[in-house]
Amino acid sequence: MKPSTKAIRPVPEATRDTRSLTIPIYETTTFVFDSADEVRAYAEGTSDKFLYSRYGNPTVAAVEQKIAALEGTDEALLFSSGQAATTTALVALLEAGDEVVCSSAIYGGTLHLLEGVLAKFGVRSRFVTLEELSTPASLFSDATRLVWFESPNNPTLRCVEIGPLAVACRARGVLSAIDNTFATPINQQPILLGVDLVMHSATKYLNGHADITAGALAGSSALIERILATRKKLGTVLDPAAAYALGRGLKTLAVRMERHNANALAVAGWLAQDARAGTVYYPGLDTHPDHAIARRQMNGFGGMVCVDLGSYERAARFFDSLEVISRAASLGGVESLCSLPVLTSHWALSDEELAAAGVTPGMARLSVGLEDVDDLIADLDQALGKG
């Protein structure tokens, strides 16, 4: 062979034992077959080989198996973002004329997806209160095919009693899906409570280092197969390099969540006793309206704290005065962050939609990280002093 051919042809794989301690990154678009029969076997579904990384990739598959194990499900799928996971699930499971029952207290991106995109294709959405979710027998219409909710929700950390809602959905033949991003599978396992599908913005706690964007879905084999077929068509799969970083982050998820839980509880407790902070939302506080629910279904209360300072002006002064806690959107990384929901997660919602979600202009949302909690409290103290 000539030099240009030698430079392109693949090198035969090493024959020695190459079992890697960490998940290798298969950063390749396509995979090589030895024969037409091997390709046919893949196409017929009788082979476990890989064809093309948009359909599946060994690095991605390995991390999917980890997430399935953590959530206690048959299978899991990874996506290029949490929004991609939500979109792919809804497109896979719904068709024109179907109805989604969705909590009014929901991430703004989910609301915009339902109202601004899926509605164009004939999928109807009905938004309900947390109180209505707590009496699920009255939730359903003949067109209801899916109930979508968060617990704890964004940003007020309100909790839905998952078990009774899941049971009511099963009794009506309606799928239940929960955004478990805030809780993580360390603090809450909705599948064990009867939920059909679990979604994560894996950008957040699952990765934990604010350096990738990813999403995940976990559920039964039958449900995941339906969603996988749609993921192949939409092309919303996660890149292998990002999957590798996610898999690395998962290794420390349990120990990180232990510190997130402890720091957030300490921060929330300190804020709750300071009159300058106004109303503090954290499910680990016995003053939180859903504290009893959280105690029943969660192993820890998470790293998110919300404080209502009474007005946008006070919240903005507090936000602008932070020195240790960074001013940024997103959450779930090792660094503590603060955001104003009306400018980020719930931007462009109407006054009525904000009220239904329980979001006020004076709210500041804290993603409490892994720094020394005394430094975080000192920063909050000085920022409140300027607000």
C-alpha positions as CSV (number, residue, x, y, z in Angstrom):
1,M,0.0,0.0,0.0
2,K,1.1,3.5,-0.7
3,P,1.7,6.0,2.2
4,S,-1.6,7.8,1.8
5,T,-3.4,4.5,2.1
6,K,-1.4,3.4,5.1
7,A,-2.2,6.7,6.8
8,I,-5.9,6.1,6.4
9,R,-6.3,2.3,7.0
10,P,-7.2,1.4,10.6
11,V,-4.5,-0.3,12.7
12,P,-5.4,-3.8,13.9
13,E,-6.6,-3.7,17.5
14,A,-4.2,-4.8,20.1
15,T,-4.4,-8.5,20.9
16,R,-3.2,-8.3,24.5
17,D,-5.6,-7.9,27.4
18,T,-6.8,-4.3,27.3
19,R,-9.6,-4.3,29.9
20,S,-9.7,-0.6,30.8
21,L,-10.4,0.5,34.4
22,T,-12.4,3.5,33.1
23,I,-14.9,3.6,30.2
24,P,-13.0,4.2,26.9
25,I,-14.2,7.0,24.7
26,Y,-15.4,5.6,21.4
27,E,-15.2,8.9,19.5
28,T,-16.2,7.4,16.2
29,T,-19.1,8.0,13.9
30,T,-19.3,4.5,12.5
31,F,-18.3,0.9,13.2
32,V,-16.7,-1.7,11.0
33,F,-18.3,-5.0,10.0
34,D,-16.6,-8.1,8.6
35,S,-19.4,-9.2,6.3
36,A,-22.9,-8.5,4.9
37,D,-24.3,-11.2,7.2
38,E,-23.1,-9.2,10.2
39,V,-24.8,-6.1,8.9
40,R,-28.0,-8.1,8.2
41,A,-27.9,-9.5,11.8
42,Y,-27.6,-5.9,13.1
43,A,-30.5,-4.7,10.9
44,E,-32.7,-7.6,12.0
45,G,-32.0,-6.9,15.7
46,T,-30.2,-10.2,16.4
47,S,-26.7,-8.6,16.9
48,D,-25.3,-6.6,19.8
49,K,-22.9,-4.8,17.5
50,F,-22.9,-1.0,16.9
51,L,-23.5,0.5,13.5
52,Y,-23.5,4.3,13.8
53,S,-23.1,6.5,16.8
54,R,-26.3,8.3,16.3
55,Y,-28.0,5.0,16.9
56,G,-25.8,3.8,19.7
57,N,-22.2,4.0,21.0
58,P,-20.3,1.8,23.5
59,T,-19.3,4.7,25.7
60,V,-22.8,6.1,25.7
61,A,-24.3,2.6,26.4
62,A,-22.0,2.0,29.3
63,V,-23.1,5.2,31.1
64,E,-26.7,4.4,30.3
65,Q,-26.4,1.2,32.1
66,K,-25.0,3.0,35.1
67,I,-27.9,5.4,35.2
68,A,-30.4,2.5,34.9
69,A,-28.7,0.8,37.8
70,L,-28.9,3.9,40.0
71,E,-32.6,4.5,39.2
72,G,-33.5,0.8,39.5
73,T,-34.8,0.5,36.0
74,D,-34.4,-2.0,33.2
75,E,-32.8,0.5,30.8
76,A,-31.8,4.2,30.4
77,L,-31.0,6.5,27.5
78,L,-28.7,9.5,27.2
79,F,-29.5,12.7,25.2
80,S,-27.7,15.9,24.2
81,S,-29.6,17.9,26.9
82,G,-32.3,17.5,29.5
83,Q,-34.6,19.4,27.1
84,A,-33.7,16.9,24.3
85,A,-34.6,14.1,26.7
86,T,-38.0,15.6,27.5
87,T,-38.7,16.4,23.8
88,T,-37.8,12.9,22.6
89,A,-39.9,11.3,25.3
90,L,-43.0,13.4,24.6
91,V,-42.7,13.0,20.8
92,A,-42.2,9.2,21.2
93,L,-45.1,8.7,23.6
94,L,-47.8,11.1,22.3
95,E,-49.6,11.9,19.1
96,A,-52.1,14.4,17.8
97,G,-55.2,14.5,20.0
98,D,-53.5,13.2,23.1
99,E,-53.5,15.2,26.3
100,V,-50.6,15.8,28.7
101,V,-51.5,16.7,32.3
102,C,-48.6,18.8,33.6
103,S,-48.0,20.5,36.9
104,S,-48.3,24.3,36.7
105,A,-45.2,24.4,39.0
106,I,-42.8,23.2,36.3
107,Y,-39.5,24.2,34.7
108,G,-40.2,27.0,32.3
109,G,-38.5,25.2,29.4
110,T,-40.9,22.3,29.8
111,L,-43.9,24.7,29.7
112,H,-42.6,26.4,26.6
113,L,-42.0,23.1,24.9
114,L,-45.6,22.0,25.6
115,E,-47.3,25.2,24.8
116,G,-45.0,26.5,22.0
117,V,-44.0,23.4,20.1
118,L,-46.0,20.3,20.8
119,A,-49.3,22.3,20.6
120,K,-48.5,22.9,16.9
121,F,-48.8,19.2,16.3
122,G,-52.1,18.7,18.1
123,V,-50.8,17.6,21.5
124,R,-52.9,19.3,24.2
125,S,-51.6,20.3,27.6
126,R,-53.6,20.9,30.7
127,F,-51.8,22.5,33.6
128,V,-52.9,21.6,37.1
129,T,-52.1,22.7,40.6
130,L,-50.1,20.8,43.2
131,E,-53.3,20.4,45.1
132,E,-54.9,18.7,42.1
133,L,-52.0,16.4,41.7
134,S,-52.5,15.4,45.4
135,T,-56.0,14.2,44.5
136,P,-55.2,12.3,41.3
137,A,-58.6,10.6,40.8
138,S,-60.0,13.8,39.4
139,L,-57.0,14.5,37.1
140,F,-57.8,12.5,34.0
141,S,-59.9,13.0,30.9
142,D,-60.6,10.4,28.2
143,A,-57.7,12.0,26.1
144,T,-55.1,11.9,28.9
145,R,-52.1,9.8,28.0
146,L,-49.3,11.2,30.2
147,V,-48.8,13.0,33.5
148,W,-45.6,15.0,33.8
149,F,-44.4,16.6,37.0
150,E,-41.4,17.5,39.2
151,S,-40.7,16.7,42.8
152,P,-39.1,18.7,44.3
153,N,-40.1,21.3,41.8
154,N,-38.3,24.3,40.4
155,P,-37.8,26.7,42.2
156,T,-40.0,26.5,45.3
157,L,-39.0,22.9,46.1
158,R,-42.7,21.9,46.5
159,C,-43.1,18.1,46.6
160,V,-45.7,15.8,45.1
161,E,-46.7,12.6,46.9
162,I,-45.4,10.3,44.2
163,G,-46.8,6.9,45.1
164,P,-50.5,7.7,45.1
165,L,-50.2,9.7,41.8
166,A,-48.3,6.8,40.1
167,V,-50.9,4.3,41.3
168,A,-53.8,6.5,40.0
169,C,-52.0,6.7,36.6
170,R,-51.5,3.0,36.4
171,A,-55.2,2.4,37.2
172,R,-56.2,4.6,34.3
173,G,-53.6,3.3,31.9
174,V,-51.9,6.7,31.8
175,L,-48.1,7.0,31.8
176,S,-46.5,8.9,34.6
177,A,-43.2,10.8,34.1
178,I,-41.2,12.7,36.7
179,D,-38.3,15.2,36.3
180,N,-36.0,13.9,39.1
181,T,-33.2,16.4,38.5
182,F,-33.4,18.2,41.8
183,A,-33.5,15.0,43.9
184,T,-31.1,12.7,42.0
185,P,-31.4,8.9,42.3
186,I,-29.4,9.2,45.5
187,N,-32.1,11.1,47.3
188,Q,-35.2,9.7,45.6
189,Q,-36.0,6.7,43.4
190,P,-39.4,7.3,41.8
191,I,-39.5,4.0,39.9
192,L,-39.7,2.2,43.3
193,L,-42.8,4.4,44.0
194,G,-44.5,3.3,40.8
195,V,-43.5,6.0,38.3
196,D,-43.1,4.8,34.7
197,L,-40.4,7.2,33.4
198,V,-37.7,9.2,35.1
199,M,-36.0,12.2,33.4
200,H,-32.8,14.0,34.4
201,S,-31.1,17.0,33.2
202,A,-27.8,15.2,33.6
203,T,-26.1,18.6,33.1
204,K,-26.8,19.1,36.7
205,Y,-26.1,16.8,39.7
206,L,-25.4,13.6,37.7
207,N,-22.4,15.2,36.0
208,G,-21.8,17.6,38.8
209,H,-19.0,19.7,37.3
210,A,-20.8,22.2,35.0
211,D,-18.8,21.1,32.0
212,I,-21.2,19.2,29.8
213,T,-24.8,19.4,28.7
214,A,-26.7,16.1,28.8
215,G,-30.1,14.5,29.6
216,A,-31.2,11.0,30.6
217,L,-34.4,8.9,30.7
218,A,-34.8,5.7,32.7
219,G,-37.7,3.2,32.6
220,S,-38.9,-0.2,31.5
221,S,-37.4,-1.9,28.5
222,A,-40.7,-1.6,26.6
223,L,-40.9,2.1,27.2
224,I,-37.3,2.8,26.5
225,E,-37.5,0.9,23.2
226,R,-40.2,3.2,22.0
227,I,-38.2,6.3,23.0
228,L,-35.0,4.8,21.4
229,A,-36.7,4.5,18.1
230,T,-37.6,8.2,18.2
231,R,-34.1,9.2,19.4
232,K,-32.6,7.5,16.3
233,K,-35.0,9.6,14.1
234,L,-34.5,12.9,15.9
235,G,-30.7,12.5,16.4
236,T,-30.8,13.7,20.1
237,V,-28.2,11.2,21.3
238,L,-25.3,12.4,23.6
239,D,-21.8,12.6,22.2
240,P,-19.4,9.9,23.5
241,A,-16.9,12.4,25.0
242,A,-19.7,14.1,27.0
243,A,-20.9,10.6,28.0
244,Y,-17.5,9.8,29.3
245,A,-17.4,13.0,31.4
246,L,-20.9,12.1,32.7
247,G,-19.8,8.6,33.7
248,R,-16.8,10.0,35.5
249,G,-19.1,12.4,37.4
250,L,-21.4,9.6,38.4
251,K,-18.6,7.9,40.3
252,T,-18.8,10.7,43.0
253,L,-22.5,11.3,42.9
254,A,-23.3,9.7,46.3
255,V,-20.5,11.5,48.2
256,R,-21.3,14.8,46.5
257,M,-25.0,14.5,47.3
258,E,-24.1,13.9,51.0
259,R,-22.2,17.2,51.1
260,H,-24.9,19.0,49.0
261,N,-27.6,17.8,51.4
262,A,-25.7,18.9,54.5
263,N,-24.6,22.3,53.1
264,A,-28.1,23.1,51.8
265,L,-29.7,22.2,55.1
266,A,-27.3,24.4,57.0
267,V,-27.8,27.3,54.6
268,A,-31.6,27.0,54.7
269,G,-31.6,26.7,58.5
270,W,-29.5,29.9,58.8
271,L,-31.6,31.8,56.3
272,A,-34.8,30.7,58.0
273,Q,-33.8,32.4,61.3
274,D,-32.8,35.6,59.6
275,A,-35.7,38.1,59.2
276,R,-33.9,39.7,56.3
277,A,-34.3,36.6,54.1
278,G,-38.1,36.6,54.0
279,T,-39.6,33.3,53.1
280,V,-37.2,30.3,52.7
281,Y,-38.1,27.2,50.7
282,Y,-36.3,24.0,51.5
283,P,-38.0,20.6,52.0
284,G,-35.7,19.7,54.8
285,L,-37.1,22.6,57.0
286,D,-40.1,21.6,59.1
287,T,-41.7,24.9,58.0
288,H,-41.8,23.8,54.4
289,P,-45.4,22.9,53.4
290,D,-44.3,19.5,52.0
291,H,-41.8,18.6,54.7
292,A,-43.7,15.5,55.7
293,I,-44.0,14.3,52.1
294,A,-40.3,14.8,51.6
295,R,-39.5,12.9,54.7
296,R,-41.6,9.9,53.5
297,Q,-40.1,9.6,50.0
298,M,-36.7,11.2,50.0
299,N,-33.4,10.0,51.5
300,G,-32.0,13.5,51.6
301,F,-33.4,16.9,50.8
302,G,-31.0,18.0,48.1
303,G,-28.8,21.0,47.4
304,M,-31.4,23.6,46.2
305,V,-32.7,26.4,48.4
306,C,-35.1,29.2,47.4
307,V,-35.5,32.5,49.2
308,D,-38.2,35.1,48.5
309,L,-36.8,38.5,49.4
310,G,-40.2,40.3,48.9
311,S,-39.4,42.3,45.7
312,Y,-37.4,42.1,42.6
313,E,-35.4,45.2,43.7
314,R,-34.2,43.5,46.9
315,A,-33.6,40.2,45.1
316,A,-31.4,42.0,42.5
317,R,-29.4,43.8,45.1
318,F,-28.8,40.6,47.0
319,F,-27.9,38.8,43.7
320,D,-25.5,41.6,42.7
321,S,-23.8,41.6,46.2
322,L,-22.7,38.0,46.3
323,E,-19.0,37.4,46.3
324,V,-18.4,33.7,47.0
325,I,-21.6,32.4,45.3
326,S,-21.5,32.9,41.6
327,R,-24.2,34.6,39.6
328,A,-25.1,32.0,37.0
329,A,-28.0,29.9,35.6
330,S,-28.1,26.1,35.9
331,L,-27.4,24.1,39.1
332,G,-26.0,20.9,40.6
333,G,-22.3,21.5,40.2
334,V,-19.6,21.7,42.9
335,E,-19.7,25.5,42.8
336,S,-22.5,27.4,44.6
337,L,-24.6,29.4,42.2
338,C,-27.5,31.9,42.5
339,S,-30.1,32.7,39.8
340,L,-33.2,34.9,39.7
341,P,-35.9,32.6,38.3
342,V,-37.9,35.4,36.6
343,L,-34.7,36.1,34.6
344,T,-33.7,32.6,33.8
345,S,-35.7,29.3,34.4
346,H,-39.0,31.1,34.3
347,W,-38.3,33.9,31.9
348,A,-41.1,34.9,29.5
349,L,-43.8,33.3,31.5
350,S,-46.9,35.4,31.9
351,D,-48.0,36.8,35.3
352,E,-50.7,34.2,35.4
353,E,-48.2,31.4,34.6
354,L,-45.7,32.7,37.3
355,A,-48.5,32.8,39.9
356,A,-49.6,29.2,39.0
357,A,-46.0,28.1,39.4
358,G,-45.7,29.9,42.7
359,V,-42.8,32.0,41.4
360,T,-42.5,35.7,42.5
361,P,-40.2,38.5,41.2
362,G,-38.4,38.5,44.6
363,M,-37.2,34.9,44.5
364,A,-33.5,34.0,44.4
365,R,-32.6,30.3,43.8
366,L,-29.5,29.0,45.4
367,S,-27.7,25.9,44.1
368,V,-25.6,25.1,47.2
369,G,-22.3,23.6,46.3
370,L,-19.5,21.9,48.1
371,E,-17.6,24.9,49.5
372,D,-17.1,25.3,53.3
373,V,-20.6,26.1,54.6
374,D,-19.2,28.9,56.9
375,D,-17.9,30.7,53.8
376,L,-21.3,30.4,52.1
377,I,-23.2,31.7,55.1
378,A,-20.8,34.6,55.5
379,D,-21.4,35.5,51.9
380,L,-25.2,35.3,52.3
381,D,-24.9,37.4,55.4
382,Q,-23.0,40.3,53.7
383,A,-25.3,40.1,50.7
384,L,-28.4,40.4,52.8
385,G,-26.9,43.3,54.6
386,K,-26.7,45.2,51.3
387,G,-30.2,44.3,50.2
